[in-house]
Amino acid sequence: MRRLVQSLALICSASAAPALADAPTLSLPVDCTLGTSCYIEDYVDLDPGPGQRDYMCAIKSRDGHRGTDFHLLSFDAMEAGVDVLAAAPGTVDRVRDGMEDIAVTPETAPDLQDRGCGNAVRIDHGDGWRTTYCHLKNGSIVVPVGAQVEAGTPLGEVGLSGLTNAPHLHLTVLKDGRVVDPFLPVDSNTTCGTVDGPGLWDAVIPYDRAGLFTAAFSDDVPSLDAVKSGDARVADMPTTSAMVLYGYVHFAEPGDLMTLWADGPDGAEVFRTQVQLDDPQLQLFRAFGRRAPAEGWAPGAYRGYVRLTREGRVIAHRHADLIVTSP
């Protein structure tokens, strides 16, 4: 909450400073429709110290985050195949493939620190400008080093390689080796606020400051304190426990809809609910679930989803995994 208040208290600029010279114009780097089949989860972190600050002086980033994350809405979409596209013309100057599509865990994270980008393609656009495309699906990259590409050329597919636990594309824009926020391409990383124009993009991309801090399973309806601390989260439970899914939201607006649902080991839906947020606070959570059936939950892997929509447009989406163990 302290970081949230600090972000709100920032004095923000009324408009962006002029863009860096000779910058490429970028098109959407994923073959998806924002708000329908994908959404932006995180932006470049413009806070030079601890904490995070996106280009609109809000908190849709992570400490030290160096790019923009375009997330798919399901693992099924990743398996079906969603193309990653070159954002601008250029020459492929680096490729890495061969890393498995496996969600990172605390145990595997240390081994991935030097390969956190996963399977990747980098494109040189000239004049010191490069774009890097991370977390591509294993074996999907279709361009070799030296290939000439145009905006919209398929490079590979969205995957789950490297330091990630959800299928998405991480796009980093670089000028002479320095990270540039394509939404606020200015010479200073200390400016944020109301941006006037599309930045480096070929069209204005809508921004929503609302998002989901987290989604997780619990074995009871938790308190807000337990949600905020993480104490409510469970990763496994016996077949006889109640199964509760919760989503923790920031900056929701009246009329936003939160949908919570869970699928079982066979892929069948276990429960689903939709809640309209008529009087949201800066931070809130909603939870829903079921008691165990008389015969107990089927052992195996369960996956829950929490989605936040506004006027039919997806603005945030998170998943949570749970293992139900045999007695």
C-alpha positions as CSV (number, residue, x, y, z in Angstrom):
1,M,0.0,0.0,0.0
2,R,2.9,2.3,0.8
3,R,4.3,2.0,-2.8
4,L,0.8,2.5,-4.2
5,V,0.4,5.8,-2.3
6,Q,3.8,6.9,-3.2
7,S,3.1,6.4,-6.9
8,L,-0.2,8.3,-6.6
9,A,1.7,11.2,-4.9
10,L,4.1,11.7,-7.8
11,I,4.0,15.0,-9.6
12,C,3.6,13.9,-13.2
13,S,4.4,15.7,-16.4
14,A,1.5,16.8,-18.6
15,S,3.0,15.5,-21.8
16,A,5.9,13.4,-23.1
17,A,9.1,15.0,-24.1
18,P,10.2,14.8,-27.8
19,A,10.9,11.2,-29.0
20,L,14.5,10.1,-29.6
21,A,15.8,10.9,-33.0
22,D,15.7,8.3,-35.9
23,A,13.5,5.9,-33.9
24,P,11.7,3.1,-35.8
25,T,7.9,3.1,-35.9
26,L,6.6,0.0,-34.2
27,S,3.7,-2.2,-35.0
28,L,2.1,-4.7,-32.6
29,P,4.6,-7.5,-32.1
30,V,2.1,-10.3,-31.5
31,D,-0.6,-11.6,-33.9
32,C,-3.5,-11.0,-31.4
33,T,-6.1,-8.4,-30.6
34,L,-5.4,-6.3,-27.5
35,G,-8.3,-6.6,-25.0
36,T,-9.8,-9.7,-26.7
37,S,-7.1,-12.4,-27.2
38,C,-4.2,-10.7,-25.4
39,Y,-3.4,-7.8,-23.1
40,I,-0.4,-5.8,-21.7
41,E,0.6,-7.0,-18.2
42,D,3.7,-5.0,-17.5
43,Y,5.5,-1.9,-18.9
44,V,9.1,-0.7,-18.6
45,D,10.1,0.3,-15.0
46,L,11.0,4.0,-15.0
47,D,11.7,4.1,-11.2
48,P,15.5,4.3,-10.9
49,G,15.4,2.9,-7.4
50,P,13.6,0.1,-5.6
51,G,9.9,-0.3,-6.5
52,Q,8.3,0.2,-9.9
53,R,6.7,3.0,-11.9
54,D,5.2,2.7,-15.4
55,Y,5.1,5.5,-18.0
56,M,1.8,6.8,-16.6
57,C,3.1,7.1,-13.0
58,A,1.3,4.0,-11.9
59,I,2.5,0.5,-10.8
60,K,2.0,-1.7,-13.9
61,S,5.6,-2.8,-14.0
62,R,8.1,-4.7,-11.9
63,D,11.3,-3.5,-10.3
64,G,13.9,-3.4,-13.0
65,H,11.6,-4.6,-15.8
66,R,13.2,-3.7,-19.1
67,G,10.3,-4.2,-21.6
68,T,6.7,-4.5,-22.4
69,D,4.8,-7.8,-21.8
70,F,2.1,-8.9,-24.1
71,H,0.2,-11.8,-22.5
72,L,-2.0,-14.5,-24.0
73,L,-5.2,-15.4,-22.1
74,S,-4.6,-19.2,-21.9
75,F,-2.0,-21.9,-22.2
76,D,-4.3,-23.5,-24.9
77,A,-3.7,-20.4,-27.0
78,M,0.0,-20.9,-26.7
79,E,-0.3,-24.6,-27.7
80,A,-2.4,-23.7,-30.7
81,G,0.2,-21.2,-31.8
82,V,0.3,-17.4,-31.8
83,D,2.8,-15.7,-34.0
84,V,5.4,-13.2,-32.7
85,L,5.9,-10.5,-35.4
86,A,8.7,-8.1,-36.2
87,A,7.7,-4.7,-34.9
88,A,9.8,-2.8,-37.6
89,P,12.0,-3.5,-40.6
90,G,15.5,-4.7,-39.9
91,T,18.1,-7.4,-39.9
92,V,18.0,-10.4,-37.5
93,D,21.3,-10.3,-35.7
94,R,20.8,-12.8,-32.9
95,V,18.8,-15.9,-32.3
96,R,18.5,-18.4,-29.4
97,D,16.3,-21.5,-29.5
98,G,16.2,-24.9,-27.9
99,M,14.9,-24.0,-24.4
100,E,11.9,-25.9,-23.1
101,D,8.6,-24.3,-22.5
102,I,8.4,-24.8,-18.7
103,A,7.0,-22.5,-16.1
104,V,9.8,-21.2,-13.8
105,T,9.9,-22.3,-10.2
106,P,11.9,-21.0,-7.2
107,E,14.1,-24.0,-7.6
108,T,14.8,-23.5,-11.4
109,A,15.1,-19.7,-11.3
110,P,18.8,-19.5,-10.3
111,D,19.8,-21.7,-13.3
112,L,17.9,-19.4,-15.7
113,Q,19.4,-16.0,-14.6
114,D,21.7,-15.8,-17.6
115,R,19.0,-17.1,-20.0
116,G,16.0,-15.3,-18.5
117,C,14.9,-14.1,-22.0
118,G,14.4,-17.7,-23.0
119,N,14.2,-18.5,-26.7
120,A,14.7,-15.1,-28.4
121,V,15.2,-13.1,-31.6
122,R,17.0,-9.7,-31.8
123,I,16.6,-7.3,-34.7
124,D,18.9,-4.5,-35.7
125,H,17.0,-1.5,-37.1
126,G,20.0,0.7,-37.8
127,D,21.2,3.9,-36.1
128,G,21.7,2.0,-32.8
129,W,18.1,0.8,-32.5
130,R,17.3,-2.9,-31.7
131,T,14.3,-4.8,-30.6
132,T,14.5,-8.1,-28.6
133,Y,11.7,-10.7,-28.5
134,C,11.8,-13.0,-25.5
135,H,10.1,-16.2,-24.2
136,L,9.4,-17.7,-27.7
137,K,8.1,-21.2,-28.0
138,N,10.7,-23.9,-28.3
139,G,11.4,-24.8,-31.9
140,S,9.1,-22.1,-33.3
141,I,11.7,-19.6,-34.5
142,V,11.6,-19.3,-38.3
143,V,14.2,-16.6,-39.1
144,P,18.0,-17.1,-39.2
145,V,20.7,-14.6,-38.3
146,G,21.1,-12.3,-41.2
147,A,17.5,-12.5,-42.4
148,Q,15.9,-9.3,-43.6
149,V,12.5,-8.7,-42.1
150,E,9.7,-6.2,-42.6
151,A,7.2,-5.1,-39.9
152,G,4.8,-8.0,-39.5
153,T,7.2,-10.7,-40.5
154,P,6.6,-13.8,-38.4
155,L,9.6,-14.6,-36.2
156,G,8.3,-17.5,-34.1
157,E,5.5,-18.1,-31.6
158,V,4.7,-17.0,-28.1
159,G,6.0,-19.5,-25.6
160,L,7.0,-20.2,-22.0
161,S,10.8,-20.3,-22.2
162,G,13.1,-18.6,-19.8
163,L,12.1,-16.7,-16.6
164,T,8.3,-16.8,-16.9
165,N,5.3,-18.7,-15.6
166,A,2.7,-17.5,-18.1
167,P,2.8,-17.5,-22.0
168,H,3.7,-14.0,-23.2
169,L,6.1,-12.0,-25.4
170,H,8.5,-9.7,-23.6
171,L,9.6,-6.9,-26.1
172,T,12.6,-4.8,-25.2
173,V,13.5,-1.7,-27.3
174,L,17.1,-0.6,-27.2
175,K,19.0,2.5,-28.4
176,D,22.8,2.1,-28.3
177,G,22.3,-0.6,-25.7
178,R,20.1,1.5,-23.5
179,V,16.4,0.5,-22.8
180,V,13.8,2.8,-24.2
181,D,10.2,2.7,-23.2
182,P,8.3,2.7,-26.5
183,F,5.3,4.4,-24.8
184,L,7.5,7.2,-23.5
185,P,10.6,7.4,-25.7
186,V,12.4,10.3,-24.1
187,D,15.9,11.1,-23.1
188,S,15.1,11.1,-19.4
189,N,13.8,8.1,-17.4
190,T,12.4,10.4,-14.7
191,T,9.4,11.7,-16.6
192,C,6.0,10.0,-16.4
193,G,2.4,11.2,-16.7
194,T,-0.2,11.8,-19.4
195,V,1.3,10.9,-22.7
196,D,0.3,12.9,-25.8
197,G,0.5,10.6,-28.8
198,P,1.5,7.0,-29.5
199,G,5.2,7.1,-28.6
200,L,7.0,4.8,-31.0
201,W,3.9,2.8,-31.9
202,D,2.1,3.3,-35.2
203,A,-1.1,3.9,-33.4
204,V,-2.2,4.8,-29.8
205,I,-2.4,1.8,-27.6
206,P,-5.0,2.3,-24.8
207,Y,-3.7,2.2,-21.2
208,D,-5.5,1.0,-18.1
209,R,-3.9,1.5,-14.7
210,A,-6.1,-1.2,-13.2
211,G,-4.6,-4.6,-12.8
212,L,-4.2,-7.8,-10.8
213,F,-1.5,-8.1,-8.1
214,T,-2.1,-11.8,-8.0
215,A,-4.4,-14.8,-8.2
216,A,-4.1,-17.8,-6.0
217,F,-5.9,-20.7,-4.4
218,S,-6.7,-21.0,-0.7
219,D,-8.5,-23.5,1.5
220,D,-10.9,-21.0,2.9
221,V,-12.1,-17.4,2.2
222,P,-9.0,-15.4,3.3
223,S,-8.7,-12.0,5.0
224,L,-7.2,-9.1,3.1
225,D,-4.2,-9.1,5.3
226,A,-3.5,-12.8,4.5
227,V,-4.0,-12.0,0.7
228,K,-1.5,-9.1,0.9
229,S,1.1,-11.0,2.8
230,G,0.8,-14.1,0.7
231,D,-0.1,-16.3,3.7
232,A,-3.5,-17.2,2.1
233,R,-1.9,-18.9,-0.8
234,V,-1.7,-22.7,-1.0
235,A,0.0,-24.7,-3.7
236,D,-1.4,-28.1,-2.7
237,M,-4.3,-29.5,-0.6
238,P,-5.9,-32.8,0.3
239,T,-8.9,-34.1,-1.5
240,T,-11.2,-33.1,1.4
241,S,-10.3,-29.4,1.6
242,A,-12.5,-26.6,0.4
243,M,-11.1,-25.1,-2.8
244,V,-11.2,-21.2,-3.0
245,L,-9.8,-19.0,-5.7
246,Y,-9.1,-15.3,-5.1
247,G,-7.9,-12.3,-7.1
248,Y,-6.3,-9.2,-5.7
249,V,-6.9,-6.1,-7.7
250,H,-5.7,-2.5,-7.9
251,F,-7.3,0.6,-9.3
252,A,-10.6,-1.1,-10.4
253,E,-13.4,1.2,-11.6
254,P,-17.1,1.0,-11.0
255,G,-18.7,-1.4,-13.4
256,D,-15.5,-3.5,-13.9
257,L,-16.2,-7.3,-14.0
258,M,-14.1,-9.9,-12.2
259,T,-14.5,-13.5,-13.4
260,L,-13.1,-16.3,-11.4
261,W,-13.1,-20.0,-12.5
262,A,-11.1,-23.2,-12.1
263,D,-10.6,-26.2,-14.3
264,G,-9.9,-29.7,-13.0
265,P,-7.3,-32.4,-14.0
266,D,-9.5,-33.5,-16.9
267,G,-10.0,-30.0,-18.2
268,A,-13.6,-29.8,-17.0
269,E,-14.7,-26.6,-15.3
270,V,-15.0,-27.0,-11.5
271,F,-16.6,-23.7,-10.7
272,R,-17.1,-20.2,-12.1
273,T,-18.5,-16.9,-11.0
274,Q,-18.6,-13.3,-12.2
275,V,-18.7,-10.3,-9.8
276,Q,-19.4,-6.7,-10.7
277,L,-17.3,-4.2,-8.8
278,D,-19.7,-1.4,-8.1
279,D,-17.8,0.4,-5.4
280,P,-14.1,-0.6,-5.8
281,Q,-11.3,0.7,-3.5
282,L,-7.7,1.3,-4.5
283,Q,-7.0,-2.3,-3.5
284,L,-9.5,-5.1,-3.1
285,F,-9.9,-8.9,-3.5
286,R,-12.7,-11.2,-4.3
287,A,-12.8,-14.9,-3.7
288,F,-15.0,-17.8,-4.7
289,G,-15.0,-21.6,-4.4
290,R,-16.6,-24.8,-3.3
291,R,-16.5,-27.3,-0.5
292,A,-15.1,-30.7,-1.5
293,P,-17.7,-33.0,-2.9
294,A,-18.7,-36.1,-0.8
295,E,-16.3,-38.3,-2.7
296,G,-13.5,-35.7,-2.5
297,W,-11.7,-33.8,-5.2
298,A,-10.1,-35.9,-7.9
299,P,-6.3,-35.9,-7.3
300,G,-4.2,-34.0,-9.8
301,A,-3.4,-30.6,-11.2
302,Y,-6.0,-27.8,-11.1
303,R,-5.7,-24.4,-12.7
304,G,-7.6,-21.3,-11.7
305,Y,-8.1,-18.0,-13.7
306,V,-9.0,-14.5,-12.6
307,R,-9.9,-12.0,-15.3
308,L,-10.7,-8.3,-15.0
309,T,-12.8,-6.8,-17.9
310,R,-14.1,-3.3,-18.6
311,E,-16.9,-2.9,-21.1
312,G,-16.1,-6.2,-22.6
313,R,-12.3,-5.5,-22.9
314,V,-9.8,-7.6,-21.0
315,I,-7.5,-5.4,-18.9
316,A,-5.9,-8.0,-16.6
317,H,-5.7,-11.7,-16.3
318,R,-3.9,-14.1,-14.0
319,H,-3.7,-17.8,-13.4
320,A,-2.9,-20.0,-10.3
321,D,-2.0,-23.6,-10.1
322,L,-2.9,-26.2,-7.4
323,I,-2.1,-29.8,-6.8
324,V,-4.7,-32.0,-5.0
325,T,-3.0,-34.9,-3.4
326,S,-4.4,-38.3,-2.6
327,P,-5.0,-39.2,1.1
